[in-house]
Amino acid sequence: TGVSTFHAIEVSKGGGDLAVGVSTFFVDNSTGRIGIGTDNPTAPLVVRSSENTLGILSSTDDGANFDLYDDDTQSRIRTVDGQLQFRADVGNDVADSSIRFFIDGANEKLRITSTGQLVVGNNPTVDANTNLHIEEASGECGVVIEGNTGGAGAYLLLKNNSTSSTPRTYIGGVDAGGQGTSQIDFHNLDNANNEGALAFSTRASGGSITERLRINSSGHVVPGA
């Protein structure tokens, strides 16, 4: 008959396929593909089941890895001591490695670069001077910080850890060419006594950013600077 039967195990002598049960386990000899729950595997390994958990990989040691290789790099998904780790280019084989997230096809929405930058948006052009870059290719781009309490429900803190002469932080407005047009500076005047001042600056046509008004540490408003 060309088929050897041992209970529910069948091996086709002509094609060399191996079948266990009805689509329980199938090996296609012509392609080398393995099917679990299917006798028509369309990839090297196909698992098909009505179960929500399709597989379990367990390590009896501390930590477990799932490694992915292509022709020049290795990446890893790892679990250890309550941490779920994603590791790109484990061997540091290529430059500019990154972890990227795509949605609805080849549409990149988030990227973590090899320098630790986090890039969010649908047009992720990375500004080399930033750690977080959020960009919308067309239309508005907004960020919401939301809380729920009787006190300060939401806040944004800008911190300069330098204690040198007059360190500062600022919020700036930038034009389409990447040039600053206006800004609000937060000056740390005396770290030991937590003294500070607030300055407002604008930029004239063809000029440079210039301070126009300052609120000093005494609360006095000083025009110009």
Backbone bond lengths (Angstrom), bond angles and torsions (degrees), N, CA, C in turn:
res aa  C-N    CA-C-N  psi(-1)  N-CA   C-N-CA  omega(-1)  CA-C   N-CA-C  phi
1 T - - - 1.478 - - 1.524 112.30 -
2 G 1.339 117.01 -16.17 1.468 120.30 -177.09 1.497 113.37 83.09
3 V 1.339 117.89 3.65 1.460 121.53 -178.78 1.519 108.61 -132.42
4 S 1.327 115.49 130.73 1.458 120.98 174.51 1.514 108.25 -102.78
5 T 1.322 117.55 131.78 1.458 121.04 -176.49 1.516 109.84 -119.65
6 F 1.344 114.74 125.85 1.461 121.30 174.30 1.520 106.18 -127.39
7 H 1.315 115.29 95.35 1.463 120.51 -172.68 1.526 108.77 57.48
8 A 1.352 120.02 -110.43 1.465 121.65 -177.12 1.528 111.96 -105.14
9 I 1.328 118.44 13.34 1.459 121.81 -179.60 1.524 108.92 -102.44
10 E 1.323 116.52 126.29 1.440 121.07 179.67 1.523 109.93 -126.65
11 V 1.342 116.20 132.15 1.452 121.96 175.53 1.513 107.97 -121.40
12 S 1.325 117.47 120.42 1.449 121.99 179.42 1.517 108.88 -78.75
13 K 1.324 117.05 119.21 1.461 120.41 -178.57 1.524 111.73 -70.67
14 G 1.327 116.39 -28.57 1.453 118.55 -179.41 1.514 112.32 -75.96
15 G 1.327 115.36 -51.44 1.465 119.22 -176.54 1.506 113.46 -93.25
16 G 1.336 117.30 -20.19 1.447 120.37 -179.79 1.509 113.89 79.95
17 D 1.362 117.96 11.26 1.460 120.30 178.86 1.523 110.01 -72.43
18 L 1.336 115.17 152.98 1.464 121.67 177.26 1.516 108.32 -118.25
19 A 1.316 117.37 125.96 1.459 121.88 178.43 1.514 109.31 -128.42
20 V 1.332 115.66 130.48 1.459 121.95 176.49 1.523 107.58 -116.40
21 G 1.352 117.16 116.19 1.453 120.70 -178.26 1.518 110.70 67.44
22 V 1.336 116.39 -163.60 1.462 122.77 178.40 1.527 108.11 -95.84
23 S 1.329 116.47 96.92 1.468 122.95 -179.08 1.527 112.82 62.48
24 T 1.341 117.54 20.73 1.467 119.55 178.07 1.517 110.80 -75.16
25 F 1.326 115.68 -50.03 1.470 121.44 178.21 1.519 107.70 -146.84
26 F 1.327 116.22 126.62 1.459 119.56 -174.89 1.521 109.23 -138.16
27 V 1.336 116.32 134.45 1.457 122.43 174.85 1.524 107.66 -120.41
28 D 1.327 115.85 119.54 1.470 121.52 177.87 1.522 108.24 -88.34
29 N 1.300 116.43 109.47 1.460 121.07 -175.50 1.531 112.54 -64.40
30 S 1.330 117.02 -32.49 1.463 119.89 -175.81 1.527 112.78 -72.75
31 T 1.318 117.13 -28.37 1.470 120.35 -178.09 1.522 112.95 -113.52
32 G 1.342 117.43 -17.12 1.453 120.91 -176.36 1.513 112.49 79.10
33 R 1.334 117.02 9.25 1.463 120.46 -178.09 1.520 111.04 -83.68
34 I 1.340 114.82 149.08 1.460 121.66 -178.35 1.524 108.74 -118.42
35 G 1.321 116.15 132.06 1.453 121.13 176.41 1.511 110.88 -119.04
36 I 1.316 116.46 131.09 1.467 122.23 172.78 1.527 106.32 -115.90
37 G 1.312 115.96 115.29 1.458 120.14 -174.83 1.513 112.56 85.33
38 T 1.329 118.42 4.59 1.455 122.52 177.99 1.519 109.46 -152.01
39 D 1.335 116.36 146.56 1.455 119.95 175.40 1.529 111.41 -106.39
40 N 1.338 115.04 17.14 1.463 120.25 178.13 1.529 109.80 -135.33
41 P 1.329 117.99 64.62 1.470 119.88 -178.44 1.526 111.36 -68.42
42 T 1.324 116.96 130.34 1.463 122.62 -178.54 1.521 112.45 -103.13
43 A 1.332 117.23 7.81 1.461 123.57 177.69 1.527 106.60 -147.92
44 P 1.341 118.32 169.28 1.466 119.22 -178.87 1.521 113.93 -52.53
45 L 1.335 118.64 -33.67 1.463 121.72 175.54 1.522 108.36 -141.94
46 V 1.329 116.46 122.57 1.465 121.83 178.35 1.520 107.97 -126.09
47 V 1.340 116.15 126.46 1.464 122.14 176.74 1.523 107.59 -115.84
48 R 1.322 116.94 125.41 1.457 121.31 -178.80 1.521 109.00 -131.33
49 S 1.341 115.24 126.48 1.458 119.62 -177.59 1.519 109.17 -161.81
50 S 1.322 116.12 157.09 1.462 120.77 174.15 1.522 111.59 -80.54
51 E 1.329 117.30 -7.06 1.466 121.69 178.17 1.533 109.83 -71.33
52 N 1.324 116.67 145.21 1.469 120.15 176.54 1.521 112.08 -75.14
53 T 1.307 118.07 -35.45 1.456 122.48 176.00 1.518 108.59 -91.02
54 L 1.319 116.99 109.28 1.465 121.68 -173.39 1.523 113.22 -91.21
55 G 1.316 117.09 -12.59 1.455 119.13 178.94 1.508 111.48 -172.44
56 I 1.303 117.05 153.87 1.460 123.58 177.49 1.515 108.63 -132.73
57 L 1.326 116.28 124.81 1.460 122.21 174.80 1.520 107.50 -114.43
58 S 1.313 118.32 119.89 1.458 122.25 -175.39 1.521 111.16 -123.98
59 S 1.334 115.18 141.13 1.453 121.62 173.25 1.522 108.77 -114.75
60 T 1.324 117.57 136.75 1.463 120.91 176.98 1.514 111.45 -85.86
61 D 1.339 116.45 0.03 1.459 122.65 178.67 1.526 108.67 -104.18
62 D 1.333 116.34 176.17 1.457 122.16 178.43 1.523 108.97 -76.16
63 G 1.326 117.20 109.05 1.454 121.07 179.52 1.517 111.65 99.66
64 A 1.345 115.42 146.86 1.465 121.65 176.96 1.519 108.44 -143.96
65 N 1.344 116.70 139.44 1.459 122.50 -176.84 1.521 111.12 -120.07
66 F 1.325 115.16 147.65 1.457 121.93 167.27 1.524 105.48 -124.18
67 D 1.319 117.77 110.39 1.456 122.66 -172.23 1.522 111.66 -101.83
68 L 1.329 115.71 138.71 1.457 123.40 177.92 1.525 108.78 -120.69
69 Y 1.319 116.75 130.21 1.457 122.17 -179.48 1.528 109.46 -120.57
70 D 1.338 116.25 142.93 1.454 120.18 162.57 1.526 107.24 -119.75
71 D 1.341 119.03 -156.72 1.459 119.40 -172.47 1.522 114.01 -74.56
72 D 1.360 118.02 -13.20 1.467 117.46 -178.91 1.524 114.93 -141.98
73 T 1.329 119.12 -3.55 1.464 120.17 -178.14 1.525 111.34 -140.56
74 Q 1.325 114.40 163.55 1.461 122.92 176.68 1.520 108.41 -129.73
75 S 1.321 117.70 131.42 1.459 122.49 174.44 1.522 108.65 -123.41
76 R 1.323 116.08 163.65 1.466 119.39 -170.18 1.520 111.78 -145.93
77 I 1.328 115.37 139.15 1.463 122.83 165.77 1.522 106.37 -106.88
78 R 1.329 117.69 124.89 1.459 121.43 -172.65 1.526 110.71 -132.64
79 T 1.330 115.14 141.61 1.454 120.96 170.96 1.526 108.41 -121.47
80 V 1.342 116.40 131.88 1.462 120.83 179.77 1.525 108.51 -159.51
81 D 1.311 116.76 128.07 1.474 123.50 174.19 1.533 112.81 49.60
82 G 1.331 116.92 44.95 1.461 120.76 177.86 1.515 114.65 82.22
83 Q 1.329 118.21 2.33 1.458 121.82 179.00 1.526 109.98 -102.52
84 L 1.337 116.34 135.73 1.459 121.68 168.92 1.521 106.97 -105.76
85 Q 1.322 116.68 113.07 1.460 121.96 -173.38 1.525 110.67 -110.18
86 F 1.336 115.51 139.29 1.454 122.63 171.81 1.530 107.15 -115.40
87 R 1.316 117.05 119.23 1.455 121.53 -175.80 1.530 109.79 -120.33
88 A 1.324 115.74 118.45 1.459 121.18 177.54 1.523 109.43 -98.17
89 D 1.331 116.56 137.95 1.468 122.92 177.00 1.526 110.51 52.48
90 V 1.328 115.63 65.30 1.462 122.05 -176.16 1.528 112.19 -56.72
91 G 1.319 117.19 -38.03 1.457 120.84 -177.96 1.511 114.76 -88.29
92 N 1.358 117.40 4.92 1.469 121.70 -178.29 1.534 110.29 52.73
93 D 1.334 115.42 49.45 1.463 121.15 -174.37 1.527 113.97 -87.15
94 V 1.326 117.90 -24.25 1.461 120.98 -179.56 1.524 109.56 -130.67
95 A 1.324 115.99 162.22 1.463 121.42 179.47 1.526 110.83 -86.10
96 D 1.329 116.33 157.56 1.463 123.28 174.17 1.525 112.91 57.84
97 S 1.320 117.29 43.06 1.463 120.63 176.07 1.532 109.69 -68.07
98 S 1.310 116.87 157.80 1.461 120.38 -179.50 1.519 109.75 -158.85
99 I 1.337 114.79 162.94 1.461 122.47 169.90 1.517 106.34 -110.84
100 R 1.329 117.19 125.08 1.459 121.21 -174.51 1.532 110.55 -127.58
101 F 1.346 114.62 147.04 1.454 121.91 178.99 1.529 108.64 -119.05
102 F 1.331 115.79 127.55 1.457 122.16 -179.64 1.524 109.64 -117.70
103 I 1.353 116.47 145.47 1.459 122.65 179.46 1.533 108.52 -134.13
104 D 1.326 116.70 140.01 1.470 122.40 178.90 1.520 111.55 55.35
105 G 1.315 115.48 61.73 1.462 119.82 179.72 1.522 111.30 89.59
106 A 1.320 115.45 -147.49 1.470 120.80 -176.59 1.517 111.02 -88.23
107 N 1.323 116.82 49.45 1.471 122.12 -179.31 1.519 108.98 -108.98
108 E 1.318 115.62 102.08 1.457 120.29 -177.85 1.523 110.68 -73.05
109 K 1.331 116.50 132.22 1.457 121.77 -178.67 1.522 113.01 -117.81
110 L 1.331 117.48 -23.65 1.465 119.95 -178.07 1.515 109.24 -152.80
111 R 1.344 115.76 142.15 1.462 120.91 -178.74 1.531 109.63 -141.77
112 I 1.320 116.42 137.59 1.471 122.09 169.76 1.515 105.98 -113.56
113 T 1.334 117.02 117.25 1.457 120.91 -173.81 1.524 111.16 -86.73
114 S 1.334 115.57 172.31 1.460 120.44 -179.03 1.521 112.16 -68.32
115 T 1.335 118.45 -17.23 1.462 121.85 178.29 1.522 112.28 -93.66
116 G 1.353 117.19 2.43 1.456 120.35 178.07 1.518 114.01 91.10
117 Q 1.332 117.88 8.99 1.459 120.23 177.51 1.526 110.07 -77.16
118 L 1.332 115.78 143.84 1.453 122.54 175.41 1.522 107.57 -109.86
119 V 1.328 116.49 119.55 1.463 121.94 -175.80 1.517 108.27 -118.25
120 V 1.345 116.85 122.31 1.457 122.23 -176.75 1.524 108.84 -121.54
121 G 1.332 117.05 138.35 1.457 120.58 175.31 1.503 112.39 133.93
122 N 1.347 114.91 178.48 1.458 119.96 -177.51 1.525 112.78 -99.44
123 N 1.321 117.22 8.41 1.465 121.24 175.16 1.526 107.52 -145.09
124 P 1.351 115.87 67.84 1.464 119.93 -168.13 1.535 114.31 -74.65
125 T 1.338 116.07 73.96 1.454 120.75 171.89 1.527 107.26 -86.65
126 V 1.295 117.11 118.46 1.464 120.85 -169.58 1.520 111.08 -87.76
127 D 1.332 115.88 124.53 1.458 121.29 171.96 1.523 107.38 -81.53
128 A 1.335 116.40 119.97 1.461 120.95 -173.82 1.524 112.82 -63.39
129 N 1.337 118.09 -19.32 1.468 121.01 -175.90 1.527 112.92 -93.20
130 T 1.323 118.24 4.69 1.457 119.73 -175.47 1.522 111.24 -120.65
131 N 1.323 115.93 153.42 1.460 122.42 173.50 1.524 111.90 -94.34
132 L 1.345 116.15 -24.49 1.461 121.73 177.44 1.516 108.39 -130.92
133 H 1.329 116.50 123.85 1.470 121.56 179.55 1.522 107.69 -127.92
134 I 1.342 116.69 121.43 1.454 122.40 178.62 1.516 107.75 -120.02
135 E 1.324 117.23 125.99 1.469 119.96 -174.75 1.523 110.93 -141.33
136 E 1.324 115.32 137.49 1.467 123.38 171.78 1.520 107.00 -112.81
137 A 1.336 116.99 121.66 1.462 120.62 -174.94 1.518 111.94 -64.69
138 S 1.332 117.14 -33.61 1.463 120.64 -178.45 1.516 108.78 -147.55
139 G 1.334 116.21 121.99 1.455 119.74 -179.91 1.518 112.11 105.26
140 E 1.311 115.63 -172.97 1.457 121.33 -176.08 1.529 111.60 -74.93
141 C 1.315 115.29 152.26 1.460 122.30 175.64 1.520 107.61 -130.23
142 G 1.284 117.70 118.64 1.451 120.84 -175.42 1.511 113.25 -129.83
143 V 1.321 115.55 158.44 1.455 122.86 176.44 1.527 108.05 -129.92
144 V 1.310 117.65 130.18 1.459 122.25 178.95 1.524 108.85 -115.86
145 I 1.321 116.21 127.12 1.461 122.55 173.02 1.527 106.38 -113.51
146 E 1.312 117.17 115.26 1.461 120.86 -168.28 1.523 111.23 -126.50
147 G 1.304 116.12 134.51 1.463 121.70 176.30 1.518 110.88 -134.72
148 N 1.339 117.16 -177.35 1.458 120.88 -179.47 1.521 108.36 -155.20
149 T 1.330 116.25 93.28 1.464 121.49 -179.96 1.518 109.33 -158.46
150 G 1.325 116.04 162.75 1.450 120.09 178.96 1.515 113.24 -70.46
151 G 1.329 117.87 -18.17 1.458 121.87 178.19 1.518 110.86 -95.89
152 A 1.329 115.67 -136.91 1.467 121.13 178.82 1.521 108.47 -76.29
153 G 1.325 116.07 103.83 1.449 120.50 -175.99 1.511 114.01 -70.19
154 A 1.331 116.90 -27.96 1.462 121.20 179.19 1.520 108.40 -152.61
155 Y 1.316 116.86 145.69 1.455 119.78 178.87 1.516 110.62 -155.96
156 L 1.325 115.34 159.27 1.452 123.32 177.92 1.519 108.08 -126.69
157 L 1.320 116.90 123.34 1.456 122.02 -178.60 1.524 110.33 -111.40
158 L 1.333 116.48 132.88 1.462 123.15 173.77 1.525 107.42 -113.71
159 K 1.323 117.19 119.67 1.454 121.00 -174.00 1.524 110.78 -122.82
160 N 1.332 115.68 130.64 1.467 122.50 172.85 1.522 106.98 -111.07
161 N 1.327 117.74 116.00 1.462 121.43 -176.23 1.518 113.80 -80.23
162 S 1.321 117.03 -2.77 1.466 120.11 178.57 1.527 110.50 -75.12
163 T 1.327 115.60 139.40 1.475 121.05 175.36 1.520 110.04 -111.19
164 S 1.326 117.24 17.15 1.468 121.42 178.93 1.520 109.68 -74.98
165 S 1.306 117.09 -172.20 1.463 122.25 -175.68 1.527 111.69 -64.45
166 T 1.325 114.98 122.03 1.466 125.40 174.99 1.523 115.26 43.72
167 P 1.315 119.79 58.45 1.466 120.28 172.49 1.528 109.86 -69.05
168 R 1.302 117.19 159.40 1.452 120.51 -177.56 1.525 110.46 -151.53
169 T 1.310 114.88 167.50 1.456 123.74 168.10 1.521 106.40 -131.21
170 Y 1.339 117.82 162.52 1.459 117.87 -179.73 1.519 111.93 -155.61
171 I 1.337 114.10 159.90 1.457 123.35 170.61 1.518 106.49 -113.72
172 G 1.322 117.45 126.02 1.456 120.18 -174.44 1.505 113.66 -125.02
173 G 1.326 115.05 151.48 1.459 122.55 172.28 1.518 108.70 -101.31
174 V 1.343 116.53 137.81 1.466 122.18 -174.49 1.522 108.82 -129.89
175 D 1.362 116.80 140.49 1.461 119.47 178.61 1.528 111.16 -85.11
176 A 1.339 117.07 -179.45 1.461 122.21 -176.21 1.521 112.45 -62.54
177 G 1.321 117.44 -23.41 1.458 121.25 178.66 1.515 113.66 -86.23
178 G 1.348 116.48 0.10 1.455 120.33 178.54 1.510 114.34 87.44
179 Q 1.339 117.56 9.21 1.460 121.04 -179.37 1.518 111.20 -96.72
180 G 1.340 116.50 137.88 1.454 121.15 -179.96 1.512 111.82 -67.83
181 T 1.335 116.15 138.45 1.469 121.12 179.96 1.526 112.76 -117.21
182 S 1.319 117.58 -26.07 1.467 121.44 179.59 1.517 108.18 -163.30
183 Q 1.346 115.73 158.76 1.462 117.88 179.32 1.523 111.49 -163.57
184 I 1.328 113.90 158.45 1.466 122.41 173.86 1.520 106.62 -115.72
185 D 1.337 117.49 121.65 1.463 122.71 -178.36 1.519 110.79 -103.90
186 F 1.320 114.84 137.51 1.455 122.13 175.29 1.533 107.15 -109.98
187 H 1.314 117.85 107.32 1.460 122.63 -174.75 1.526 110.90 -93.94
188 N 1.330 115.76 129.16 1.463 121.48 173.83 1.524 107.35 -97.60
189 L 1.325 116.75 102.07 1.462 120.92 -171.72 1.521 113.33 -86.25
190 D 1.314 117.53 -31.98 1.462 120.79 -177.74 1.524 108.14 -150.54
191 N 1.323 115.75 102.64 1.457 119.47 -175.86 1.524 112.24 -64.91
192 A 1.322 117.07 -34.96 1.470 120.81 -178.08 1.520 111.92 -65.35
193 N 1.342 116.46 -32.94 1.456 120.45 -177.35 1.525 112.66 -112.34
194 N 1.325 116.56 6.59 1.472 122.46 176.98 1.523 112.66 59.47
195 E 1.321 116.51 36.58 1.465 120.73 -179.49 1.532 110.12 -83.63
196 G 1.340 115.79 138.53 1.451 118.96 -179.21 1.510 113.22 -145.82
197 A 1.331 115.54 165.34 1.459 122.82 177.14 1.524 108.42 -142.14
198 L 1.333 114.90 161.66 1.456 122.05 -177.54 1.523 108.84 -124.88
199 A 1.347 118.16 130.80 1.465 121.58 -177.56 1.518 110.05 -129.47
200 F 1.357 115.54 144.13 1.461 122.42 179.30 1.525 108.63 -117.44
201 S 1.320 117.15 130.57 1.464 121.46 -176.45 1.519 110.75 -130.48
202 T 1.355 115.35 149.57 1.463 122.08 174.22 1.523 108.21 -134.54
203 R 1.316 114.61 174.17 1.466 120.11 -178.66 1.523 109.61 -128.05
204 A 1.324 117.09 122.29 1.461 121.51 177.37 1.522 109.55 -75.25
205 S 1.324 116.97 161.24 1.459 121.85 179.55 1.520 110.76 -57.63
206 G 1.326 116.41 121.92 1.459 120.97 -179.96 1.509 114.27 75.42
207 G 1.342 117.74 2.67 1.457 121.01 -176.91 1.517 112.22 -102.25
208 S 1.326 114.93 -154.21 1.464 121.32 179.94 1.528 109.02 -127.61
209 I 1.319 115.74 166.86 1.461 120.53 178.13 1.531 109.29 -59.60
210 T 1.345 116.02 126.30 1.466 121.07 -177.27 1.521 109.69 -132.79
211 E 1.318 116.12 134.25 1.462 120.15 178.74 1.520 109.57 -69.46
212 R 1.346 115.90 130.50 1.464 121.46 -178.07 1.525 112.78 -109.25
213 L 1.326 116.29 -28.14 1.464 119.61 -176.52 1.511 108.89 -155.45
214 R 1.343 115.61 143.21 1.459 120.81 179.05 1.522 109.92 -135.50
215 I 1.330 115.43 140.93 1.467 121.59 169.16 1.517 105.99 -107.64
216 N 1.348 116.34 112.03 1.457 118.79 -174.38 1.518 111.89 -80.87
217 S 1.324 116.42 -178.96 1.455 120.86 -173.95 1.520 112.83 -68.22
218 S 1.317 117.73 -14.40 1.465 122.04 177.27 1.527 112.06 -91.52
219 G 1.334 115.88 -4.65 1.456 119.48 -179.23 1.510 113.79 91.56
220 H 1.332 116.71 3.84 1.469 120.00 -179.93 1.530 109.77 -81.03
221 V 1.344 114.70 141.78 1.455 120.61 177.98 1.523 108.31 -93.86
222 V 1.340 115.94 122.58 1.467 121.66 -176.49 1.523 108.26 -117.76
223 P 1.351 118.65 108.36 1.475 120.22 176.91 1.521 110.69 -67.29
224 G 1.351 116.62 146.47 1.457 119.73 179.42 1.519 110.47 64.30
225 A 1.343 115.60 -167.10 1.453 119.65 178.33 1.516 109.14 -162.57
